[in-house]
Amino acid sequence: QVQLVESGGGVVRPGGSLTLSCEFFGTRFSEHGMTWYRQYSTSRPMVARISAAGNPSYADAVKGRFTLSRDNAKSTTYLQMDNLKPEDSGLYFCNVRLTDTDFWGQGTQIIVSS
């Protein structure tokens, strides 16, 4: 079984930074791509993804501002969020898909407000 635990959310002013973490509890973390999503009222689009090889990709809205990395020794991904905007506010989830099953964390909230 797999468990994902996100942390690092909080309140920050526009232009500020936060780092979200997603710790993976399970086996063979290094073999899995990991993805971050943001929850909207009716959708949950991808924010950033990192492959098992460590290659990140980003949604257009966050390119140049967010950086996703992974530490296989700690079974953790890190989403560095810089130059945050009010529209980045929301609930962020970590995800891993194993075979045909999606596993999600509980989410971590960020609020960007002056």
Secondary structure, DSSP 8 states (H G I E B T S, - for coil): --EEEEE--EEE-TT--EEEEEEEESS-GGGS-EEEEEE-SS---EEEEE-TTS-EEE-GGGTTTEEEEEEGGGTEEEEEE-S--GGG-EEEEEEEEETTEEEE---EEEEE--
